[in-house]
Amino acid sequence: MAKTVFTILWAALLIVVNQVLHDNIWAQYAATFLLGGCYALAFAKVKFLRGGKAREVSK
């Protein structure tokens, strides 16, 4: 459930950012790229979004 809510909120944030940067195409590309990277990083690092399916490997 947390993944779904997080994804919907992230999509809303992306839409808002793209609306704010409407006339600046390169800024939209950069914002989309950066927000996509932050989204992927959040799923990789935030424990409650992983849901226990991903294991941490320690040496």
C-alpha atoms as one frame of an Amber mdcrd trajectory, in Angstrom:
protein
   0.000   0.000   0.000   2.857   2.381   0.792   4.346   1.875  -2.664   1.061
   2.783  -4.339   0.543   5.925  -2.290   4.164   6.967  -2.780   3.903   6.440
  -6.546   0.680   8.455  -6.833   2.145  11.331  -4.803   5.341  11.228  -6.869
   3.356  11.322 -10.120   1.405  14.326  -8.835   4.678  16.063  -7.962   6.040
  15.370 -11.439   2.901  16.792 -13.050   3.073  19.935 -10.929   6.762  20.471
 -11.713   6.136  20.032 -15.432   3.244  22.515 -15.307   5.421  25.083 -13.532
   8.193  24.628 -16.112   5.739  24.660 -19.042   7.671  26.978 -21.391  11.153
  25.679 -20.597  11.593  22.317 -22.338  15.152  21.624 -21.134  14.195  22.377
 -17.542  11.335  19.884 -17.881  13.750  17.232 -19.168  16.206  17.903 -16.354
  13.474  17.900 -13.684  11.982  14.656 -15.018  15.409  13.009 -15.061  16.257
  14.172 -11.526  12.866  13.257 -10.079  13.051   9.836 -11.745  16.455   9.249
 -10.171  15.183  10.322  -6.757  12.191   8.007  -7.178  14.420   5.016  -7.956
  16.773   5.884  -5.099  13.858   6.133  -2.678  12.673   2.640  -3.603  16.201
   1.297  -3.224  16.989   2.917   0.132  13.770   3.577   2.075  12.956   0.522
   4.145   9.149   0.814   4.306   8.947   1.152   0.502  10.960  -2.026  -0.059
   8.496  -4.031   1.998  10.979  -6.655   3.149  11.355  -8.224  -0.290  14.824
  -6.807  -0.898  17.691  -8.153   1.203  20.634  -6.103   2.230  23.949  -7.752
   1.465  26.700  -7.146   3.986  30.267  -8.363   3.851
